[in-house]
Amino acid sequence: MAGIATAACPSGLLFRNREVGSNNGASLAQYNGLRAVESVQLALTCTKPNRFISSSAPKGRTIRAVASPTVSAPKREKDPKKRIVITGMGLVSVFGSDIDNFYNKLLEGESGISEIDRFDASTYSVRFGGQIRDFSSKGYIDGKSDRRLDDCWRYCLVAGKRALEDANLGSQVLEKMDRTRVGVLVGTGMGGLTVFSNGVEALIQKGYKKITPFFIPYSITNMGSALLAIDTGLMGPNYSISTACATANYCFYAAANHIRRGEADIMVAGGTEAAIIPTGIGGFIACRALSQRNNEPKKASRPWDKDRDGFVMGEGSGVLIMESLEHAMKRGANIIAEYLGGAVTCDAHHMTDPRSDGLGVSSCITKSLDDAGVSPEEVNYVNAHATSTLAGDLAEVNAIKKVFKDTSEIKMNGTKSMIGHGLGAAGGLEAIATIKAITTGWLHPTINQDNLEPDVTIDTVPNVKKQHKVNVAISNSFGFGGHNSVVVFAPFKP
């Protein structure tokens, strides 16, 4: 076989270098122009023999890995200690804090986008967003703390406590449990941005002595997880992850691994964000990331539509109770759905732009399916990241097409078309939308689909909801810095 070198790999993968002559039996590191470190990376890919992998080598050389046709079908986790189920959900959204109302609004195709009135945005080039109104923390946060807290932490505490309630894990139940086995992992992309902005303003205008003692604690990104644990006495793994708009999915993935490793029985996981403030809006305007459709705010977020011009800022919090199947069964919990797996990768390309070839995203999807023990053919629903940006929307579609060769049975929708982009909270809110699609059999529409990009050949559920029995669903979230994350959910089957 001229031009082919077979690496010492049990899967029988064949690595092809088109510029090198016959050299059967040689290792990849022997080829001129390949660094030893690259040969190690490629050898690691041999552990996943049922996927297509490509990697760019120096001087434009391409190495391809071709999977053996005798690969066995993926197997899902069977151990009840390692199977992870969803037993509760909680949120704070532009449609309120009731999950059924939230999903019904999505099914109706209602837009939650409106003009910003939280501050005077009249001089801003973007004057609208998915601003939450009439939020109440009554019954969840005491009045004194409520007045001091940044909205980011208020949303987190309410969503987290509502999720615990939904899982029948109220204070009386938790008191009888081993709370060192219950952890919290709620991340945020921006942290306590209002408190931070007010602290900087106080410093500049009045001097350092006028900075509140709450400036640091209520600004740092770990405080949502910390406050929720302090209020509930949960003493298991506790920290936060901050990977911009991919944050919540990263938290789900990490939380699941704590359970799989036997470090926790239950994890309270998700994301929270409150960045619709002057510095948040102004900062993203400076990035040239936001839609400027000020005359039609409700039509501004339009994933995959030819006339899209940027994303719309949103806010809120979405939290899941993730629990080992064994623990859930022992306490007689109501099981809503099952988390099958997930993955995280990096584009290693640009701070804000996605890779045009979609390699970082497609590899993330592939790895998530491997982790879930799911074949691409089993997936029939994608809750897409779909932010309504020019480059991002098509890059995601290209990546999906790479993994799912036949997309005729797949439905794909964009939750952000109605609630905007919740940044660190986006994956949390969209995970709940994904799970509600599984439990109701209805997919919410992607609204504002008036002039679809011709390359988007997957059914985007345009403008009107569709009935669809979900077999396996994936939810995508990608963030500035090239952070990619995919989580996999399915109906629970004992």
Secondary structure by P-SEA (a helix, b strand, c coil): cccccccccccbbbbbbccccccccccccccccccaaaaaaaaaacccccbbbbbbcccbbbbbbbbbccccccccccccccbbbbccccccccccccaaaaaaaaaaccccccccccccccccccccccccccccccccccaaaaaaccaaaaaaaaaaaaaaaaacccaaaaaacccccbbbbbbbcccaaaaaaaaaaaaacccccccccccccccccaaaaaaaaaaccccccccccccccccaaaaaaaaaaaaaaccccccccccccccccaaaaaaaaaaccccccccccccccccccccccbbbbbbbbbbbbcccaaaaaaaccccccccccccccccccccccccccaaaaaaaaaaaaaaacccccccccccccccccccaaaaaaaaaaaaccccccbbbbbccccccccccaaaaaaaaaaaaaaaccccccccccccccccccccccccbbbbbbccbbbbbbbcccbbbbbbbbccccc
